């Protein structure tokens, strides 16, 4: 995984595969917008959760999934609110 330096203790990850991205989410290192079919096992077992209930019917669907502990972080909550606003067009 490559990374772009933000500050002393924060980075933005760049993943070379979908499995690396989901692994990072499972470890509480971020979040991902994914198709429900690709995150179904993690959602069913509780390894990841959907922090939003909103869904859009589309040929291309994405869901925000995140580690339970990471969902409590203020920056994740802020992103959640922002992405809901963007998706709803408000």
C-alpha positions in Angstrom: 0.0 0.0 0.0 1.4 3.4 -0.9 0.5 6.5 1.1 0.5 10.2 0.8 1.8 12.0 3.9 -0.8 14.4 5.6 1.0 15.1 8.8 3.1 13.4 11.4 0.5 10.8 12.3 -2.0 10.7 9.4 -1.9 9.3 5.9 -4.2 8.7 3.0 -3.9 5.2 1.8 -3.7 4.1 -1.9 -4.7 0.5 -2.3 -3.6 -1.7 -5.1 -6.5 -4.1 -4.6 -10.0 -4.3 -3.3 -9.0 -6.9 -0.7 -6.4 -4.5 0.7 -8.9 -1.8 1.0 -11.4 -4.0 2.8 -8.6 -5.2 5.1 -7.8 -1.6 6.0 -11.5 -1.0 6.9 -11.6 -4.2 9.0 -8.6 -2.9 10.9 -10.3 0.4 11.6 -8.0 2.4 9.3 -10.7 4.0 7.2 -13.9 3.5 5.3 -15.0 2.5 1.8 -17.8 3.0 -0.6 -18.6 -0.4 -2.0 -21.3 -2.4 -3.7 -23.4 -4.3 -1.2 -22.6 -7.6 -2.9 -18.8 -7.1 -2.4 -19.2 -6.3 1.3 -22.0 -8.7 2.1 -19.9 -11.2 4.1 -18.3 -8.5 6.3 -21.7 -6.9 6.9 -23.4 -10.2 7.7 -20.7 -11.2 10.2 -20.5 -7.8 11.8 -16.9 -7.2 10.9 -18.0 -4.0 9.1 -21.2 -2.0 9.4 -23.2 0.3 7.3 -23.2 3.7 9.1 -26.0 5.0 6.9 -29.3 3.3 6.1 -30.0 5.4 3.0 -29.8 3.5 -0.2 -30.2 4.5 -3.9 -31.6 2.2 -6.4 -29.3 2.2 -9.3 -27.4 -0.1 -11.7 -24.3 0.9 -9.7 -24.8 1.0 -6.0 -22.3 1.9 -3.3 -22.5 1.6 0.5 -20.4 3.2 3.1 -18.9 0.5 5.4 -16.6 1.0 8.3 -15.2 -0.7 11.4 -17.5 -0.3 14.4 -14.9 1.5 16.6 -13.9 3.8 13.7 -17.5 4.9 13.3 -17.2 6.8 16.6 -14.4 9.0 15.3 -15.5 12.7 14.7 -13.9 12.8 11.3 -15.7 9.7 10.2 -19.0 11.1 11.5 -18.4 14.3 9.7 -17.7 12.4 6.4 -20.8 10.4 7.0 -22.9 13.5 7.3 -21.3 15.1 4.2 -21.7 12.0 2.0 -25.4 11.7 3.0 -25.9 15.3 2.0 -24.1 14.8 -1.3 -26.1 11.7 -2.1 -29.4 13.3 -1.2 -28.6 16.4 -3.3 -29.1 18.8 -0.3 
